[in-house]
Amino acid sequence: RAINMADSTKRALVYGGRGALGSAVVSLLKEKNWWVVSCDLVPNEDADANVVPKASDSWTAQAEKVQEEVDEHMLDGKKLDAVMCVAGGWAGGNAASADLVKNCDLMWKQSVWTSVVAAGIAARHLREGGLLVLTGAKAALEGTPGMIGYGMAKAAVHQLLLSLKGPFSGLPPGACVVGILPVTLDTPANRKGMPNADYSQWTPLDTLASKLLEWAEGNCPGAPLVEVVTKDGQTEMNSVKISFS
């Protein structure tokens, strides 16, 4: 179903829109009168439209389904103002772990598959000067021996971001490409898994969602990688410079 709205309505796609951070982002965008399509394995009822790929499908099949359904929602020829991929997950384990390959496979699916598909959507549907956000991790700026799959997948997202930021990336002219590199987000799952942690060192979802909205409204940070660090209840976001050359 093609969208039908006033030309001035801003539009966003949130990949991982039913997760903890994704739900916070969708909720805030709707509060600000954006039109939002959520892409996740489970629908987000707050979104205007949902694209729900099958977890059992291959990477190619998921990408084709998402692209086809997003194309249908954009039949009026209008462009997206923002594509935000906040999908992801976590799994631990070193090289001796019995679940090494299993966890690496899961991390690749949750972080790399989604980021690449989101980048493809942005190349096709993002407006000139629009925002593309992908989710990396501060921990993956160095070795992660206790969580090899997680660090490897997030480092791949960092490389993807640097590639998308460069010339001839396939993105529309003037696109704002940003990777958020959080430490720990204050999610229900994290609180359940770490009930005795000091939550004042975790980043509130609303804080990060508000920053993404700020960027989507035109205040592009310029740097492709932005680390998100919360200490004693205060969150700072600083650019990170890395190079694979």
Biotite code that builds the C-alpha atoms (Angstrom):
import biotite.structure as struc

atoms = struc.array([
    struc.Atom([0.000, 0.000, 0.000], chain_id="A", res_id=1, res_name="ARG", atom_name="CA", element="C"),
    struc.Atom([1.491, 3.306, -1.041], chain_id="A", res_id=2, res_name="ALA", atom_name="CA", element="C"),
    struc.Atom([1.697, 6.024, 1.561], chain_id="A", res_id=3, res_name="ILE", atom_name="CA", element="C"),
    struc.Atom([-0.761, 8.894, 1.415], chain_id="A", res_id=4, res_name="ASN", atom_name="CA", element="C"),
    struc.Atom([0.150, 12.006, 3.371], chain_id="A", res_id=5, res_name="MET", atom_name="CA", element="C"),
    struc.Atom([0.947, 15.656, 3.122], chain_id="A", res_id=6, res_name="ALA", atom_name="CA", element="C"),
    struc.Atom([4.161, 16.436, 1.251], chain_id="A", res_id=7, res_name="ASP", atom_name="CA", element="C"),
    struc.Atom([5.630, 18.032, 4.367], chain_id="A", res_id=8, res_name="SER", atom_name="CA", element="C"),
    struc.Atom([5.402, 14.861, 6.452], chain_id="A", res_id=9, res_name="THR", atom_name="CA", element="C"),
    struc.Atom([8.811, 13.457, 7.281], chain_id="A", res_id=10, res_name="LYS", atom_name="CA", element="C"),
    struc.Atom([9.365, 9.772, 6.670], chain_id="A", res_id=11, res_name="ARG", atom_name="CA", element="C"),
    struc.Atom([11.652, 7.233, 8.316], chain_id="A", res_id=12, res_name="ALA", atom_name="CA", element="C"),
    struc.Atom([12.414, 3.539, 8.200], chain_id="A", res_id=13, res_name="LEU", atom_name="CA", element="C"),
    struc.Atom([13.543, 1.989, 11.474], chain_id="A", res_id=14, res_name="VAL", atom_name="CA", element="C"),
    struc.Atom([15.252, -1.390, 11.049], chain_id="A", res_id=15, res_name="TYR", atom_name="CA", element="C"),
    struc.Atom([14.918, -3.274, 14.324], chain_id="A", res_id=16, res_name="GLY", atom_name="CA", element="C"),
    struc.Atom([11.871, -1.154, 15.113], chain_id="A", res_id=17, res_name="GLY", atom_name="CA", element="C"),
    struc.Atom([10.408, -3.608, 17.612], chain_id="A", res_id=18, res_name="ARG", atom_name="CA", element="C"),
    struc.Atom([13.529, -3.932, 19.772], chain_id="A", res_id=19, res_name="GLY", atom_name="CA", element="C"),
    struc.Atom([14.123, -1.856, 22.884], chain_id="A", res_id=20, res_name="ALA", atom_name="CA", element="C"),
    struc.Atom([15.944, 1.023, 21.183], chain_id="A", res_id=21, res_name="LEU", atom_name="CA", element="C"),
    struc.Atom([13.920, 0.685, 18.002], chain_id="A", res_id=22, res_name="GLY", atom_name="CA", element="C"),
    struc.Atom([10.644, 0.953, 19.902], chain_id="A", res_id=23, res_name="SER", atom_name="CA", element="C"),
    struc.Atom([11.896, 4.096, 21.640], chain_id="A", res_id=24, res_name="ALA", atom_name="CA", element="C"),
    struc.Atom([12.878, 5.606, 18.288], chain_id="A", res_id=25, res_name="VAL", atom_name="CA", element="C"),
    struc.Atom([9.553, 4.730, 16.631], chain_id="A", res_id=26, res_name="VAL", atom_name="CA", element="C"),
    struc.Atom([7.617, 6.140, 19.581], chain_id="A", res_id=27, res_name="SER", atom_name="CA", element="C"),
    struc.Atom([9.533, 9.433, 19.522], chain_id="A", res_id=28, res_name="LEU", atom_name="CA", element="C"),
    struc.Atom([9.230, 9.838, 15.746], chain_id="A", res_id=29, res_name="LEU", atom_name="CA", element="C"),
    struc.Atom([5.484, 9.256, 15.917], chain_id="A", res_id=30, res_name="LYS", atom_name="CA", element="C"),
    struc.Atom([5.231, 11.779, 18.756], chain_id="A", res_id=31, res_name="GLU", atom_name="CA", element="C"),
    struc.Atom([6.870, 14.287, 16.382], chain_id="A", res_id=32, res_name="LYS", atom_name="CA", element="C"),
    struc.Atom([4.396, 13.401, 13.592], chain_id="A", res_id=33, res_name="ASN", atom_name="CA", element="C"),
    struc.Atom([6.768, 11.446, 11.383], chain_id="A", res_id=34, res_name="TRP", atom_name="CA", element="C"),
    struc.Atom([5.493, 8.649, 9.139], chain_id="A", res_id=35, res_name="TRP", atom_name="CA", element="C"),
    struc.Atom([7.383, 5.507, 10.165], chain_id="A", res_id=36, res_name="VAL", atom_name="CA", element="C"),
    struc.Atom([7.819, 2.048, 8.710], chain_id="A", res_id=37, res_name="VAL", atom_name="CA", element="C"),
    struc.Atom([9.265, -0.541, 11.095], chain_id="A", res_id=38, res_name="SER", atom_name="CA", element="C"),
    struc.Atom([11.272, -3.496, 9.830], chain_id="A", res_id=39, res_name="CYS", atom_name="CA", element="C"),
    struc.Atom([11.680, -6.296, 12.332], chain_id="A", res_id=40, res_name="ASP", atom_name="CA", element="C"),
    struc.Atom([10.871, -9.943, 12.945], chain_id="A", res_id=41, res_name="LEU", atom_name="CA", element="C"),
    struc.Atom([7.839, -8.787, 14.971], chain_id="A", res_id=42, res_name="VAL", atom_name="CA", element="C"),
    struc.Atom([5.510, -5.893, 14.008], chain_id="A", res_id=43, res_name="PRO", atom_name="CA", element="C"),
    struc.Atom([5.532, -2.630, 15.941], chain_id="A", res_id=44, res_name="ASN", atom_name="CA", element="C"),
    struc.Atom([1.916, -1.557, 16.348], chain_id="A", res_id=45, res_name="GLU", atom_name="CA", element="C"),
    struc.Atom([2.932, 2.082, 16.834], chain_id="A", res_id=46, res_name="ASP", atom_name="CA", element="C"),
    struc.Atom([4.418, 2.276, 13.337], chain_id="A", res_id=47, res_name="ALA", atom_name="CA", element="C"),
    struc.Atom([2.414, 3.362, 10.306], chain_id="A", res_id=48, res_name="ASP", atom_name="CA", element="C"),
    struc.Atom([3.595, 0.332, 8.358], chain_id="A", res_id=49, res_name="ALA", atom_name="CA", element="C"),
    struc.Atom([5.524, -2.843, 9.070], chain_id="A", res_id=50, res_name="ASN", atom_name="CA", element="C"),
    struc.Atom([7.867, -5.035, 7.073], chain_id="A", res_id=51, res_name="VAL", atom_name="CA", element="C"),
    struc.Atom([8.351, -8.420, 8.749], chain_id="A", res_id=52, res_name="VAL", atom_name="CA", element="C"),
    struc.Atom([11.056, -10.661, 7.266], chain_id="A", res_id=53, res_name="PRO", atom_name="CA", element="C"),
    struc.Atom([11.274, -14.311, 8.272], chain_id="A", res_id=54, res_name="LYS", atom_name="CA", element="C"),
    struc.Atom([14.128, -15.231, 10.594], chain_id="A", res_id=55, res_name="ALA", atom_name="CA", element="C"),
    struc.Atom([14.479, -18.583, 8.813], chain_id="A", res_id=56, res_name="SER", atom_name="CA", element="C"),
    struc.Atom([15.044, -16.953, 5.412], chain_id="A", res_id=57, res_name="ASP", atom_name="CA", element="C"),
    struc.Atom([18.474, -16.500, 3.894], chain_id="A", res_id=58, res_name="SER", atom_name="CA", element="C"),
    struc.Atom([20.165, -13.113, 3.800], chain_id="A", res_id=59, res_name="TRP", atom_name="CA", element="C"),
    struc.Atom([19.253, -12.751, 0.117], chain_id="A", res_id=60, res_name="THR", atom_name="CA", element="C"),
    struc.Atom([15.624, -13.726, 0.705], chain_id="A", res_id=61, res_name="ALA", atom_name="CA", element="C"),
    struc.Atom([15.272, -11.315, 3.608], chain_id="A", res_id=62, res_name="GLN", atom_name="CA", element="C"),
    struc.Atom([16.790, -8.501, 1.570], chain_id="A", res_id=63, res_name="ALA", atom_name="CA", element="C"),
    struc.Atom([14.473, -9.167, -1.367], chain_id="A", res_id=64, res_name="GLU", atom_name="CA", element="C"),
    struc.Atom([11.381, -9.231, 0.847], chain_id="A", res_id=65, res_name="LYS", atom_name="CA", element="C"),
    struc.Atom([12.320, -6.036, 2.666], chain_id="A", res_id=66, res_name="VAL", atom_name="CA", element="C"),
    struc.Atom([13.204, -4.208, -0.551], chain_id="A", res_id=67, res_name="GLN", atom_name="CA", element="C"),
    struc.Atom([10.017, -5.312, -2.290], chain_id="A", res_id=68, res_name="GLU", atom_name="CA", element="C"),
    struc.Atom([7.739, -4.265, 0.560], chain_id="A", res_id=69, res_name="GLU", atom_name="CA", element="C"),
    struc.Atom([9.508, -0.945, 1.129], chain_id="A", res_id=70, res_name="VAL", atom_name="CA", element="C"),
    struc.Atom([9.195, -0.273, -2.611], chain_id="A", res_id=71, res_name="ASP", atom_name="CA", element="C"),
    struc.Atom([5.424, -0.830, -2.306], chain_id="A", res_id=72, res_name="GLU", atom_name="CA", element="C"),
    struc.Atom([5.164, 1.639, 0.562], chain_id="A", res_id=73, res_name="HIS", atom_name="CA", element="C"),
    struc.Atom([7.031, 4.257, -1.432], chain_id="A", res_id=74, res_name="MET", atom_name="CA", element="C"),
    struc.Atom([5.028, 4.094, -4.663], chain_id="A", res_id=75, res_name="LEU", atom_name="CA", element="C"),
    struc.Atom([4.200, 7.787, -4.497], chain_id="A", res_id=76, res_name="ASP", atom_name="CA", element="C"),
    struc.Atom([7.793, 8.547, -5.434], chain_id="A", res_id=77, res_name="GLY", atom_name="CA", element="C"),
    struc.Atom([8.603, 10.404, -2.236], chain_id="A", res_id=78, res_name="LYS", atom_name="CA", element="C"),
    struc.Atom([11.849, 9.728, -0.415], chain_id="A", res_id=79, res_name="LYS", atom_name="CA", element="C"),
    struc.Atom([12.748, 8.747, 3.127], chain_id="A", res_id=80, res_name="LEU", atom_name="CA", element="C"),
    struc.Atom([14.260, 11.432, 5.336], chain_id="A", res_id=81, res_name="ASP", atom_name="CA", element="C"),
    struc.Atom([15.982, 8.850, 7.526], chain_id="A", res_id=82, res_name="ALA", atom_name="CA", element="C"),
    struc.Atom([16.924, 5.180, 7.570], chain_id="A", res_id=83, res_name="VAL", atom_name="CA", element="C"),
    struc.Atom([17.931, 4.030, 11.035], chain_id="A", res_id=84, res_name="MET", atom_name="CA", element="C"),
    struc.Atom([19.216, 0.513, 11.657], chain_id="A", res_id=85, res_name="CYS", atom_name="CA", element="C"),
    struc.Atom([19.159, -0.124, 15.393], chain_id="A", res_id=86, res_name="VAL", atom_name="CA", element="C"),
    struc.Atom([18.863, -3.903, 15.137], chain_id="A", res_id=87, res_name="ALA", atom_name="CA", element="C"),
    struc.Atom([21.372, -6.082, 16.938], chain_id="A", res_id=88, res_name="GLY", atom_name="CA", element="C"),
    struc.Atom([22.003, -8.392, 19.835], chain_id="A", res_id=89, res_name="GLY", atom_name="CA", element="C"),
    struc.Atom([24.741, -9.805, 22.033], chain_id="A", res_id=90, res_name="TRP", atom_name="CA", element="C"),
    struc.Atom([26.429, -13.162, 22.561], chain_id="A", res_id=91, res_name="ALA", atom_name="CA", element="C"),
    struc.Atom([29.613, -13.996, 24.415], chain_id="A", res_id=92, res_name="GLY", atom_name="CA", element="C"),
    struc.Atom([32.213, -16.685, 23.939], chain_id="A", res_id=93, res_name="GLY", atom_name="CA", element="C"),
    struc.Atom([35.914, -17.015, 23.107], chain_id="A", res_id=94, res_name="ASN", atom_name="CA", element="C"),
    struc.Atom([37.597, -19.264, 20.550], chain_id="A", res_id=95, res_name="ALA", atom_name="CA", element="C"),
    struc.Atom([37.281, -22.302, 22.855], chain_id="A", res_id=96, res_name="ALA", atom_name="CA", element="C"),
    struc.Atom([33.532, -21.897, 23.239], chain_id="A", res_id=97, res_name="SER", atom_name="CA", element="C"),
    struc.Atom([31.400, -24.802, 22.045], chain_id="A", res_id=98, res_name="ALA", atom_name="CA", element="C"),
    struc.Atom([29.031, -22.218, 20.569], chain_id="A", res_id=99, res_name="ASP", atom_name="CA", element="C"),
    struc.Atom([31.709, -20.168, 18.781], chain_id="A", res_id=100, res_name="LEU", atom_name="CA", element="C"),
    struc.Atom([30.400, -20.634, 15.245], chain_id="A", res_id=101, res_name="VAL", atom_name="CA", element="C"),
    struc.Atom([26.761, -20.581, 16.327], chain_id="A", res_id=102, res_name="LYS", atom_name="CA", element="C"),
    struc.Atom([27.199, -17.268, 18.144], chain_id="A", res_id=103, res_name="ASN", atom_name="CA", element="C"),
    struc.Atom([29.258, -15.751, 15.338], chain_id="A", res_id=104, res_name="CYS", atom_name="CA", element="C"),
    struc.Atom([26.527, -16.718, 12.892], chain_id="A", res_id=105, res_name="ASP", atom_name="CA", element="C"),
    struc.Atom([23.846, -15.143, 15.093], chain_id="A", res_id=106, res_name="LEU", atom_name="CA", element="C"),
    struc.Atom([25.808, -11.921, 15.560], chain_id="A", res_id=107, res_name="MET", atom_name="CA", element="C"),
    struc.Atom([26.421, -11.667, 11.826], chain_id="A", res_id=108, res_name="TRP", atom_name="CA", element="C"),
    struc.Atom([22.719, -12.077, 11.116], chain_id="A", res_id=109, res_name="LYS", atom_name="CA", element="C"),
    struc.Atom([21.604, -9.565, 13.738], chain_id="A", res_id=110, res_name="GLN", atom_name="CA", element="C"),
    struc.Atom([24.134, -6.825, 12.999], chain_id="A", res_id=111, res_name="SER", atom_name="CA", element="C"),
    struc.Atom([25.678, -7.257, 9.554], chain_id="A", res_id=112, res_name="VAL", atom_name="CA", element="C"),
    struc.Atom([22.711, -8.599, 7.592], chain_id="A", res_id=113, res_name="TRP", atom_name="CA", element="C"),
    struc.Atom([20.451, -5.844, 8.872], chain_id="A", res_id=114, res_name="THR", atom_name="CA", element="C"),
    struc.Atom([23.002, -3.081, 8.323], chain_id="A", res_id=115, res_name="SER", atom_name="CA", element="C"),
    struc.Atom([23.686, -4.099, 4.739], chain_id="A", res_id=116, res_name="VAL", atom_name="CA", element="C"),
    struc.Atom([19.983, -4.339, 3.906], chain_id="A", res_id=117, res_name="VAL", atom_name="CA", element="C"),
    struc.Atom([19.396, -0.933, 5.503], chain_id="A", res_id=118, res_name="ALA", atom_name="CA", element="C"),
    struc.Atom([22.232, 0.529, 3.415], chain_id="A", res_id=119, res_name="ALA", atom_name="CA", element="C"),
    struc.Atom([20.614, -0.869, 0.277], chain_id="A", res_id=120, res_name="GLY", atom_name="CA", element="C"),
    struc.Atom([17.293, 0.719, 1.210], chain_id="A", res_id=121, res_name="ILE", atom_name="CA", element="C"),
    struc.Atom([19.028, 4.030, 1.796], chain_id="A", res_id=122, res_name="ALA", atom_name="CA", element="C"),
    struc.Atom([20.701, 3.871, -1.616], chain_id="A", res_id=123, res_name="ALA", atom_name="CA", element="C"),
    struc.Atom([17.295, 3.340, -3.216], chain_id="A", res_id=124, res_name="ARG", atom_name="CA", element="C"),
    struc.Atom([14.926, 5.468, -1.146], chain_id="A", res_id=125, res_name="HIS", atom_name="CA", element="C"),
    struc.Atom([16.820, 8.005, 1.003], chain_id="A", res_id=126, res_name="LEU", atom_name="CA", element="C"),
    struc.Atom([16.510, 11.633, -0.089], chain_id="A", res_id=127, res_name="ARG", atom_name="CA", element="C"),
    struc.Atom([19.527, 13.759, -0.883], chain_id="A", res_id=128, res_name="GLU", atom_name="CA", element="C"),
    struc.Atom([20.979, 14.954, 2.416], chain_id="A", res_id=129, res_name="GLY", atom_name="CA", element="C"),
    struc.Atom([19.010, 12.343, 4.363], chain_id="A", res_id=130, res_name="GLY", atom_name="CA", element="C"),
    struc.Atom([20.249, 10.400, 7.393], chain_id="A", res_id=131, res_name="LEU", atom_name="CA", element="C"),
    struc.Atom([21.522, 6.824, 7.523], chain_id="A", res_id=132, res_name="LEU", atom_name="CA", element="C"),
    struc.Atom([22.291, 5.438, 10.983], chain_id="A", res_id=133, res_name="VAL", atom_name="CA", element="C"),
    struc.Atom([23.857, 2.035, 11.666], chain_id="A", res_id=134, res_name="LEU", atom_name="CA", element="C"),
    struc.Atom([24.706, 0.532, 15.050], chain_id="A", res_id=135, res_name="THR", atom_name="CA", element="C"),
    struc.Atom([28.232, -0.498, 15.941], chain_id="A", res_id=136, res_name="GLY", atom_name="CA", element="C"),
    struc.Atom([29.797, -0.841, 19.381], chain_id="A", res_id=137, res_name="ALA", atom_name="CA", element="C"),
    struc.Atom([32.545, 0.960, 21.282], chain_id="A", res_id=138, res_name="LYS", atom_name="CA", element="C"),
    struc.Atom([33.942, -2.379, 22.441], chain_id="A", res_id=139, res_name="ALA", atom_name="CA", element="C"),
    struc.Atom([34.629, -3.398, 18.839], chain_id="A", res_id=140, res_name="ALA", atom_name="CA", element="C"),
    struc.Atom([37.170, -0.605, 18.390], chain_id="A", res_id=141, res_name="LEU", atom_name="CA", element="C"),
    struc.Atom([39.638, -3.107, 19.868], chain_id="A", res_id=142, res_name="GLU", atom_name="CA", element="C"),
    struc.Atom([39.850, -6.822, 20.492], chain_id="A", res_id=143, res_name="GLY", atom_name="CA", element="C"),
    struc.Atom([36.923, -8.598, 22.185], chain_id="A", res_id=144, res_name="THR", atom_name="CA", element="C"),
    struc.Atom([38.335, -11.995, 23.230], chain_id="A", res_id=145, res_name="PRO", atom_name="CA", element="C"),
    struc.Atom([35.412, -12.832, 25.504], chain_id="A", res_id=146, res_name="GLY", atom_name="CA", element="C"),
    struc.Atom([32.803, -12.078, 22.842], chain_id="A", res_id=147, res_name="MET", atom_name="CA", element="C"),
    struc.Atom([34.435, -12.841, 19.516], chain_id="A", res_id=148, res_name="ILE", atom_name="CA", element="C"),
    struc.Atom([31.284, -13.052, 17.401], chain_id="A", res_id=149, res_name="GLY", atom_name="CA", element="C"),
    struc.Atom([29.911, -9.785, 18.732], chain_id="A", res_id=150, res_name="TYR", atom_name="CA", element="C"),
    struc.Atom([33.141, -7.851, 18.228], chain_id="A", res_id=151, res_name="GLY", atom_name="CA", element="C"),
    struc.Atom([33.706, -9.267, 14.765], chain_id="A", res_id=152, res_name="MET", atom_name="CA", element="C"),
    struc.Atom([30.197, -8.351, 13.582], chain_id="A", res_id=153, res_name="ALA", atom_name="CA", element="C"),
    struc.Atom([30.281, -4.850, 15.015], chain_id="A", res_id=154, res_name="LYS", atom_name="CA", element="C"),
    struc.Atom([33.731, -4.205, 13.550], chain_id="A", res_id=155, res_name="ALA", atom_name="CA", element="C"),
    struc.Atom([32.298, -5.194, 10.167], chain_id="A", res_id=156, res_name="ALA", atom_name="CA", element="C"),
    struc.Atom([29.553, -2.590, 10.644], chain_id="A", res_id=157, res_name="VAL", atom_name="CA", element="C"),
    struc.Atom([32.242, 0.012, 11.394], chain_id="A", res_id=158, res_name="HIS", atom_name="CA", element="C"),
    struc.Atom([33.982, -0.838, 8.133], chain_id="A", res_id=159, res_name="GLN", atom_name="CA", element="C"),
    struc.Atom([30.670, -0.625, 6.271], chain_id="A", res_id=160, res_name="LEU", atom_name="CA", element="C"),
    struc.Atom([30.085, 2.833, 7.721], chain_id="A", res_id=161, res_name="LEU", atom_name="CA", element="C"),
    struc.Atom([33.493, 4.066, 6.590], chain_id="A", res_id=162, res_name="LEU", atom_name="CA", element="C"),
    struc.Atom([32.785, 2.713, 3.109], chain_id="A", res_id=163, res_name="SER", atom_name="CA", element="C"),
    struc.Atom([29.360, 4.361, 2.977], chain_id="A", res_id=164, res_name="LEU", atom_name="CA", element="C"),
    struc.Atom([30.861, 7.664, 4.076], chain_id="A", res_id=165, res_name="LYS", atom_name="CA", element="C"),
    struc.Atom([33.324, 7.658, 1.197], chain_id="A", res_id=166, res_name="GLY", atom_name="CA", element="C"),
    struc.Atom([32.870, 8.741, -2.413], chain_id="A", res_id=167, res_name="PRO", atom_name="CA", element="C"),
    struc.Atom([31.104, 6.438, -4.899], chain_id="A", res_id=168, res_name="PHE", atom_name="CA", element="C"),
    struc.Atom([29.331, 4.608, -2.053], chain_id="A", res_id=169, res_name="SER", atom_name="CA", element="C"),
    struc.Atom([26.030, 4.514, -3.929], chain_id="A", res_id=170, res_name="GLY", atom_name="CA", element="C"),
    struc.Atom([24.206, 6.672, -1.387], chain_id="A", res_id=171, res_name="LEU", atom_name="CA", element="C"),
    struc.Atom([22.403, 9.858, -2.480], chain_id="A", res_id=172, res_name="PRO", atom_name="CA", element="C"),
    struc.Atom([24.401, 13.113, -2.562], chain_id="A", res_id=173, res_name="PRO", atom_name="CA", element="C"),
    struc.Atom([24.934, 14.766, 0.798], chain_id="A", res_id=174, res_name="GLY", atom_name="CA", element="C"),
    struc.Atom([23.745, 11.774, 2.805], chain_id="A", res_id=175, res_name="ALA", atom_name="CA", element="C"),
    struc.Atom([24.590, 11.971, 6.508], chain_id="A", res_id=176, res_name="CYS", atom_name="CA", element="C"),
    struc.Atom([26.118, 8.628, 7.498], chain_id="A", res_id=177, res_name="VAL", atom_name="CA", element="C"),
    struc.Atom([26.495, 7.986, 11.218], chain_id="A", res_id=178, res_name="VAL", atom_name="CA", element="C"),
    struc.Atom([27.371, 4.936, 13.267], chain_id="A", res_id=179, res_name="GLY", atom_name="CA", element="C"),
    struc.Atom([26.412, 4.926, 16.916], chain_id="A", res_id=180, res_name="ILE", atom_name="CA", element="C"),
    struc.Atom([28.883, 3.054, 19.119], chain_id="A", res_id=181, res_name="LEU", atom_name="CA", element="C"),
    struc.Atom([27.276, 2.557, 22.531], chain_id="A", res_id=182, res_name="PRO", atom_name="CA", element="C"),
    struc.Atom([28.753, 0.797, 25.537], chain_id="A", res_id=183, res_name="VAL", atom_name="CA", element="C"),
    struc.Atom([25.665, -0.491, 27.360], chain_id="A", res_id=184, res_name="THR", atom_name="CA", element="C"),
    struc.Atom([22.086, 0.556, 26.691], chain_id="A", res_id=185, res_name="LEU", atom_name="CA", element="C"),
    struc.Atom([19.573, 0.648, 29.528], chain_id="A", res_id=186, res_name="ASP", atom_name="CA", element="C"),
    struc.Atom([17.191, -1.994, 28.186], chain_id="A", res_id=187, res_name="THR", atom_name="CA", element="C"),
    struc.Atom([14.877, -4.402, 30.020], chain_id="A", res_id=188, res_name="PRO", atom_name="CA", element="C"),
    struc.Atom([16.936, -7.342, 28.743], chain_id="A", res_id=189, res_name="ALA", atom_name="CA", element="C"),
    struc.Atom([20.182, -5.867, 30.058], chain_id="A", res_id=190, res_name="ASN", atom_name="CA", element="C"),
    struc.Atom([18.616, -5.127, 33.441], chain_id="A", res_id=191, res_name="ARG", atom_name="CA", element="C"),
    struc.Atom([17.340, -8.689, 33.631], chain_id="A", res_id=192, res_name="LYS", atom_name="CA", element="C"),
    struc.Atom([20.743, -10.097, 32.677], chain_id="A", res_id=193, res_name="GLY", atom_name="CA", element="C"),
    struc.Atom([22.708, -7.771, 34.978], chain_id="A", res_id=194, res_name="MET", atom_name="CA", element="C"),
    struc.Atom([20.400, -6.968, 37.909], chain_id="A", res_id=195, res_name="PRO", atom_name="CA", element="C"),
    struc.Atom([23.202, -5.743, 40.182], chain_id="A", res_id=196, res_name="ASN", atom_name="CA", element="C"),
    struc.Atom([24.823, -3.374, 37.686], chain_id="A", res_id=197, res_name="ALA", atom_name="CA", element="C"),
    struc.Atom([25.167, 0.370, 38.182], chain_id="A", res_id=198, res_name="ASP", atom_name="CA", element="C"),
    struc.Atom([22.538, 1.672, 35.786], chain_id="A", res_id=199, res_name="TYR", atom_name="CA", element="C"),
    struc.Atom([23.876, 5.218, 36.013], chain_id="A", res_id=200, res_name="SER", atom_name="CA", element="C"),
    struc.Atom([26.651, 4.006, 33.701], chain_id="A", res_id=201, res_name="GLN", atom_name="CA", element="C"),
    struc.Atom([24.167, 2.849, 31.056], chain_id="A", res_id=202, res_name="TRP", atom_name="CA", element="C"),
    struc.Atom([22.744, 4.987, 28.281], chain_id="A", res_id=203, res_name="THR", atom_name="CA", element="C"),
    struc.Atom([18.975, 5.659, 28.545], chain_id="A", res_id=204, res_name="PRO", atom_name="CA", element="C"),
    struc.Atom([17.060, 4.752, 25.400], chain_id="A", res_id=205, res_name="LEU", atom_name="CA", element="C"),
    struc.Atom([15.218, 8.083, 25.319], chain_id="A", res_id=206, res_name="ASP", atom_name="CA", element="C"),
    struc.Atom([18.517, 9.973, 25.377], chain_id="A", res_id=207, res_name="THR", atom_name="CA", element="C"),
    struc.Atom([19.838, 8.132, 22.348], chain_id="A", res_id=208, res_name="LEU", atom_name="CA", element="C"),
    struc.Atom([16.497, 8.273, 20.520], chain_id="A", res_id=209, res_name="ALA", atom_name="CA", element="C"),
    struc.Atom([16.412, 12.049, 21.001], chain_id="A", res_id=210, res_name="SER", atom_name="CA", element="C"),
    struc.Atom([19.883, 12.376, 19.502], chain_id="A", res_id=211, res_name="LYS", atom_name="CA", element="C"),
    struc.Atom([18.877, 10.317, 16.469], chain_id="A", res_id=212, res_name="LEU", atom_name="CA", element="C"),
    struc.Atom([15.866, 12.589, 15.979], chain_id="A", res_id=213, res_name="LEU", atom_name="CA", element="C"),
    struc.Atom([18.124, 15.637, 16.224], chain_id="A", res_id=214, res_name="GLU", atom_name="CA", element="C"),
    struc.Atom([20.361, 14.232, 13.491], chain_id="A", res_id=215, res_name="TRP", atom_name="CA", element="C"),
    struc.Atom([17.356, 13.289, 11.351], chain_id="A", res_id=216, res_name="ALA", atom_name="CA", element="C"),
    struc.Atom([16.080, 16.849, 11.554], chain_id="A", res_id=217, res_name="GLU", atom_name="CA", element="C"),
    struc.Atom([19.244, 18.117, 9.921], chain_id="A", res_id=218, res_name="GLY", atom_name="CA", element="C"),
    struc.Atom([21.942, 18.414, 12.579], chain_id="A", res_id=219, res_name="ASN", atom_name="CA", element="C"),
    struc.Atom([24.360, 15.897, 11.070], chain_id="A", res_id=220, res_name="CYS", atom_name="CA", element="C"),
    struc.Atom([27.399, 15.261, 13.302], chain_id="A", res_id=221, res_name="PRO", atom_name="CA", element="C"),
    struc.Atom([29.731, 14.889, 10.331], chain_id="A", res_id=222, res_name="GLY", atom_name="CA", element="C"),
    struc.Atom([31.743, 11.976, 11.738], chain_id="A", res_id=223, res_name="ALA", atom_name="CA", element="C"),
    struc.Atom([30.849, 8.432, 10.579], chain_id="A", res_id=224, res_name="PRO", atom_name="CA", element="C"),
    struc.Atom([31.526, 6.892, 14.002], chain_id="A", res_id=225, res_name="LEU", atom_name="CA", element="C"),
    struc.Atom([30.185, 8.373, 17.236], chain_id="A", res_id=226, res_name="VAL", atom_name="CA", element="C"),
    struc.Atom([30.831, 6.659, 20.553], chain_id="A", res_id=227, res_name="GLU", atom_name="CA", element="C"),
    struc.Atom([28.051, 6.855, 23.130], chain_id="A", res_id=228, res_name="VAL", atom_name="CA", element="C"),
    struc.Atom([29.360, 6.850, 26.692], chain_id="A", res_id=229, res_name="VAL", atom_name="CA", element="C"),
    struc.Atom([27.324, 7.372, 29.855], chain_id="A", res_id=230, res_name="THR", atom_name="CA", element="C"),
    struc.Atom([28.999, 8.046, 33.187], chain_id="A", res_id=231, res_name="LYS", atom_name="CA", element="C"),
    struc.Atom([27.160, 8.856, 36.391], chain_id="A", res_id=232, res_name="ASP", atom_name="CA", element="C"),
    struc.Atom([23.947, 9.523, 34.508], chain_id="A", res_id=233, res_name="GLY", atom_name="CA", element="C"),
    struc.Atom([25.544, 11.907, 31.991], chain_id="A", res_id=234, res_name="GLN", atom_name="CA", element="C"),
    struc.Atom([25.772, 10.831, 28.357], chain_id="A", res_id=235, res_name="THR", atom_name="CA", element="C"),
    struc.Atom([28.442, 12.126, 25.990], chain_id="A", res_id=236, res_name="GLU", atom_name="CA", element="C"),
    struc.Atom([28.743, 11.457, 22.267], chain_id="A", res_id=237, res_name="MET", atom_name="CA", element="C"),
    struc.Atom([32.141, 11.925, 20.668], chain_id="A", res_id=238, res_name="ASN", atom_name="CA", element="C"),
    struc.Atom([33.476, 11.232, 17.208], chain_id="A", res_id=239, res_name="SER", atom_name="CA", element="C"),
    struc.Atom([35.922, 8.363, 16.759], chain_id="A", res_id=240, res_name="VAL", atom_name="CA", element="C"),
    struc.Atom([38.562, 8.262, 14.040], chain_id="A", res_id=241, res_name="LYS", atom_name="CA", element="C"),
    struc.Atom([39.736, 4.888, 12.801], chain_id="A", res_id=242, res_name="ILE", atom_name="CA", element="C"),
    struc.Atom([41.176, 3.803, 9.482], chain_id="A", res_id=243, res_name="SER", atom_name="CA", element="C"),
    struc.Atom([41.662, 0.443, 7.801], chain_id="A", res_id=244, res_name="PHE", atom_name="CA", element="C"),
    struc.Atom([44.248, 1.822, 5.367], chain_id="A", res_id=245, res_name="SER", atom_name="CA", element="C"),
])
